[in-house]
Amino acid sequence: MYKSFVVRIYPDEVQENFFTNQFGCCRFVFNTFLDAKKKVYTENGEYLSFYD
């Protein structure tokens, strides 16, 4: 019994640009908040939670 499916998409140029922009924005936000968490940990020795 299969528990997952493998799907491959072939986006056109417009869709590819959309995905590139979306993933770039997500990566920027992730790295920004990762940097903030690292700064708080090195300065205070405390961890930031999701809600902080």
N, C-alpha and C positions, 0 to 999 in steps of 0.2 A: 504494500500500500504506500503510495507516494504522499508525502506530507508537505511538499512544496512544488512549485513550478518554476522553471527557468524561462524567462521571457527576454527577448532581445528586441530593441526598438531601433529603427533607422530614421532618425529625425531629419527633416529637411533643414535648410540653412537658417530659417527664421526660428524654428524650434531649438536648434542647436545653440543659437545665440541666446535664447531665453534661458535654457538650462545652464549655460556658462555664466550668465549674469546672476541667476538665482544661487548657484553653488558658490560663486564668488562672494556674494553677500552673506550667505550662511557661514562661510569660512571666516570672513571678517568679524562677524558678531561673536563666533565661538572663540576666536583668538583674542579678541578684546576682553571678554569676560574671563578667559583663562589667565590673561596677564593680570587682571584685577585680583583674582583669587590668589595668584602667586605673590603679589605685592602685600596683600593683607597677611598672608601666612608668614612671609619673611619679616614683616614689621612687628606683628603682634603674636605670632605663633598660634593663631586661631584659624579655623576653617570657615569659609563662607558657605552658607547653605543656599539652596535654590531660591528661597524666599528673601534672603538678605540682598 
